[in-house]
Every structure is written in C-alpha cells, then in structure tokens.
Amino acid sequence: MSDHPRATLKTKFGMVTAFVTDANHIYVTNNPDSGRNIQDFIVRGVPYHVTAHFYRWQDGSWHLGEEKAQEYQRVYQALYMTRRDKMLEAPSNAARKTVYDELQIVVGAWASQTQNAKTFSFAEHNKLEQDLERANDERKDLMKKVADLDKKIADLKKQLAKLK
C-alpha cells in the first residue's frame, strides 16, 4: 500500500489510515504498516484491529461496502474487525455497528471534500498505469505464445510435406 496516496483520519475510537487505491475505492486500516505501527483503535475499552473497504456509489457518495451488496454484507464483509486482546474472539455486533457508523461518517466526509479530488485523480492515474503495464506484459506473453505456435505450425507443415 506504500505507493497509494494516504491520509490519516481521526475517529472517536482512534486514528485510521485511508489508502486511496483508485478513483472509486478507499482501503482503511489502523494497521497501515503491516504490524509495525498499529494505531490504537479502542471501542468501549476493547482494542481492535480494523480494516474497511469504501466505494464510491453511482450517486458520487462514499459508503462502506459495494453498492450492490446488502447492508449485512457491508457490515460483515466490507468491515473486518478482530480484537487485539483476544485474537480468536469476534467483536460484538454492537461494537461492529458502532464502528461501521463512525467510519461511514469520518471517511465519507473526508472523501467528499473537494480538495481531495486530486488525490483520487492521482490514484486513478497510478492504477491505470499499472493496468497498462500488466496489459503490455500480458500482450508480450501472448505474442511469444503466438510466435511459438507459428513455429510449431510451420514445423508440422514441413513434416506433413515430407510425408507426401
């Protein structure tokens, strides 16, 4: 995630980092450096590890989860929470819903600010460059396969010609 634009956002439970991956997606976490710098995120005295996926919906607004998903899917799949004090214990539904509501407000408000438009444009530009590079690499691989098949076809035609 280090190559994506990022912003640190303050919630009532602690700080989270928002990574803008493209013009329509934001990845949010309190663990931005893969365990080296976990930011405190405490709900009702319980520390959590939190990650969430926000999407720009068709009306231009930002929401946790994809637009086509049901609300329970957004709460339980687009928002991932684990307790940091008891790794195998799931968060309560109340804690999950509270975090869902808070992140929806904080991240949605930040993403909707007009001064952040360049951040999303930059992220989309980076994503498109990466997609172009992957497509070019895939094209090169396919061209090599075509060249190999052309050689195989030519060899088979030679073998057939010898049999006539």
C-alpha positions as CSV (number, residue, x, y, z in Angstrom):
1,M,0.0,0.0,0.0
2,S,3.0,2.3,0.2
3,D,2.6,3.5,-3.4
4,H,-1.0,4.6,-2.8
5,P,-1.9,8.1,-1.6
6,R,-2.8,8.0,2.1
7,A,-4.4,10.2,4.7
8,T,-4.5,9.8,8.5
9,L,-8.1,10.3,9.8
10,K,-9.2,10.8,13.4
11,T,-12.2,8.9,14.6
12,K,-13.7,8.9,18.1
13,F,-12.0,5.5,18.6
14,G,-8.5,6.4,17.4
15,M,-6.7,7.1,14.2
16,V,-7.0,5.2,10.9
17,T,-5.1,5.5,7.7
18,A,-7.0,5.7,4.4
19,F,-5.3,4.5,1.3
20,V,-6.8,5.7,-2.0
21,T,-6.3,2.8,-4.4
22,D,-8.2,4.3,-7.3
23,A,-10.9,6.9,-8.1
24,N,-13.6,4.7,-6.6
25,H,-12.0,2.7,-3.7
26,I,-10.5,3.5,-0.3
27,Y,-8.9,1.0,2.0
28,V,-9.0,2.0,5.6
29,T,-7.0,0.4,8.4
30,N,-5.4,1.1,11.8
31,N,-2.5,-1.1,10.8
32,P,-1.0,0.8,7.9
33,D,2.5,-0.7,8.1
34,S,1.7,-4.4,8.4
35,G,2.1,-4.7,12.1
36,R,5.0,-2.3,12.6
37,N,2.8,0.7,13.6
38,I,-0.6,-0.4,14.7
39,Q,-2.6,2.6,15.7
40,D,-4.8,2.4,18.8
41,F,-8.5,1.8,18.0
42,I,-10.4,1.3,21.2
43,V,-14.2,0.7,21.4
44,R,-15.7,0.6,24.9
45,G,-12.3,-0.2,26.3
46,V,-11.6,-3.0,23.9
47,P,-8.6,-2.7,21.4
48,Y,-9.4,-3.7,17.8
49,H,-7.6,-4.3,14.5
50,V,-9.9,-2.7,11.9
51,T,-9.9,-2.7,8.1
52,A,-12.6,-1.5,5.8
53,H,-13.3,-1.0,2.1
54,F,-15.1,2.1,1.0
55,Y,-16.6,2.6,-2.5
56,R,-17.9,5.5,-4.5
57,W,-21.5,4.7,-5.3
58,Q,-23.2,5.8,-8.5
59,D,-24.6,9.0,-6.9
60,G,-21.0,10.0,-6.1
61,S,-21.3,9.4,-2.4
62,W,-18.9,7.2,-0.4
63,H,-20.0,4.2,1.5
64,L,-18.6,1.2,3.3
65,G,-19.1,-1.7,1.0
66,E,-20.2,-2.0,-2.6
67,E,-23.5,-0.5,-3.7
68,K,-24.9,-3.8,-4.9
69,A,-24.3,-5.5,-1.5
70,Q,-26.9,-6.0,1.2
71,E,-26.4,-4.0,4.4
72,Y,-25.4,-7.1,6.4
73,Q,-22.7,-7.8,3.8
74,R,-21.4,-4.3,4.1
75,V,-21.3,-4.5,7.9
76,Y,-19.8,-8.0,8.0
77,Q,-17.7,-8.2,4.8
78,A,-16.5,-4.7,3.9
79,L,-15.7,-4.1,7.6
80,Y,-13.2,-6.5,9.1
81,M,-12.6,-6.3,12.9
82,T,-10.6,-8.5,15.3
83,R,-9.9,-8.0,18.9
84,R,-6.3,-7.3,19.6
85,D,-6.5,-8.5,23.2
86,K,-8.2,-11.9,22.4
87,M,-7.3,-12.8,18.8
88,L,-9.9,-15.6,18.4
89,E,-12.8,-13.6,19.8
90,A,-15.0,-11.8,17.4
91,P,-16.3,-8.3,18.1
92,S,-19.8,-7.9,19.4
93,N,-22.4,-6.9,16.9
94,A,-22.9,-3.6,18.8
95,A,-19.2,-2.8,18.5
96,R,-19.2,-3.6,14.8
97,K,-22.2,-1.5,14.1
98,T,-20.8,1.4,16.1
99,V,-17.5,1.3,14.2
100,Y,-19.4,1.0,10.9
101,D,-21.4,4.1,11.7
102,E,-18.3,6.1,12.8
103,L,-16.2,5.1,9.8
104,Q,-19.1,5.9,7.5
105,I,-19.2,9.4,8.8
106,V,-15.5,10.1,9.1
107,V,-14.3,8.5,5.8
108,G,-17.3,9.6,3.9
109,A,-16.9,13.2,4.9
110,W,-13.1,13.2,4.2
111,A,-13.6,11.5,0.8
112,S,-16.3,14.0,-0.2
113,Q,-14.1,17.1,0.4
114,T,-13.4,18.8,-2.9
115,Q,-9.7,19.4,-2.0
116,N,-9.2,15.6,-2.1
117,A,-10.3,15.3,-5.8
118,K,-6.6,15.5,-6.9
119,T,-5.8,12.6,-4.6
120,F,-8.4,10.4,-6.2
121,S,-7.3,11.5,-9.7
122,F,-3.7,10.7,-8.9
123,A,-4.6,7.3,-7.5
124,E,-6.7,6.5,-10.6
125,H,-3.8,7.6,-12.8
126,N,-1.4,5.3,-10.9
127,K,-3.9,2.4,-11.2
128,L,-4.4,2.9,-14.9
129,E,-0.6,3.0,-15.4
130,Q,-0.3,-0.3,-13.5
131,D,-3.1,-1.8,-15.5
132,L,-1.5,-0.7,-18.8
133,E,1.8,-2.2,-17.7
134,R,0.1,-5.5,-16.8
135,A,-1.7,-5.5,-20.1
136,N,1.5,-4.9,-22.0
137,D,3.2,-7.7,-20.2
138,E,0.3,-10.0,-20.9
139,R,0.4,-9.0,-24.6
140,K,4.1,-9.8,-24.8
141,D,3.4,-13.2,-23.2
142,L,0.6,-13.9,-25.7
143,M,2.8,-12.7,-28.6
144,K,5.5,-15.1,-27.6
145,K,2.9,-17.9,-27.4
146,V,1.7,-17.0,-30.9
147,A,5.2,-17.0,-32.2
148,D,5.8,-20.4,-30.6
149,L,2.6,-21.7,-32.1
150,D,3.5,-20.3,-35.5
151,K,6.9,-22.1,-35.3
152,K,5.1,-25.3,-34.3
153,I,2.6,-25.0,-37.2
154,A,5.5,-24.4,-39.7
155,D,7.3,-27.4,-38.3
156,L,4.2,-29.6,-38.6
157,K,3.6,-28.4,-42.2
158,K,7.2,-29.3,-43.1
159,Q,6.7,-32.8,-41.6
160,L,3.5,-33.2,-43.5
161,A,5.1,-32.1,-46.7
162,K,7.8,-34.7,-46.3
163,L,5.2,-37.4,-46.0
164,K,3.6,-36.6,-49.3
